[in-house]
Amino acid sequence: MDFGKWIRSDVQSSEMWCCRRMGKISWTDRVRNEEVLLRVEEERNIVHTIKRMKANWIGHVLRRNCLLKHVTEGKIEGTGRRERRRK
């Protein structure tokens, strides 16, 4: 599993944990996630919200002329590695 899928599943499980807490549904009750969402009258939307916020953030970064923009676009060339002088 790559890092993006791992983060997404972690966020979704956290969202379901919050929904279970709001509905006062114990994890030992064996209630499916769809049923939990119906009981608390919610939808899964936290992943979409995070994607939208990231898109807004990158728009702000790319609008300016700063170091972060150059790093994001990959325009900074690396310098040689500094090593200890030999005697």
Stockholm file with secondary structure:
# STOCKHOLM 1.0

chainA/1-87         MDFGKWIRSDVQSSEMWCCRRMGKISWTDRVRNEEVLLRVEEERNIVHTIKRMKANWIGHVLRRNCLLKHVTEGKIEGTGRRERRRK
#=GR chainA/1-87 SS CCHHHHHHHHHHHHHHHHHHHHTTCCGGGCCCHHHHHHHHTCCCCHHHHHHHHHHHHHHHHHHSCSHHHHHHHTCCCCCCCCCCCCC
#=GC SS_cons        CCHHHHHHHHHHHHHHHHHHHHTTCCGGGCCCHHHHHHHHTCCCCHHHHHHHHHHHHHHHHHHSCSHHHHHHHTCCCCCCCCCCCCC
//
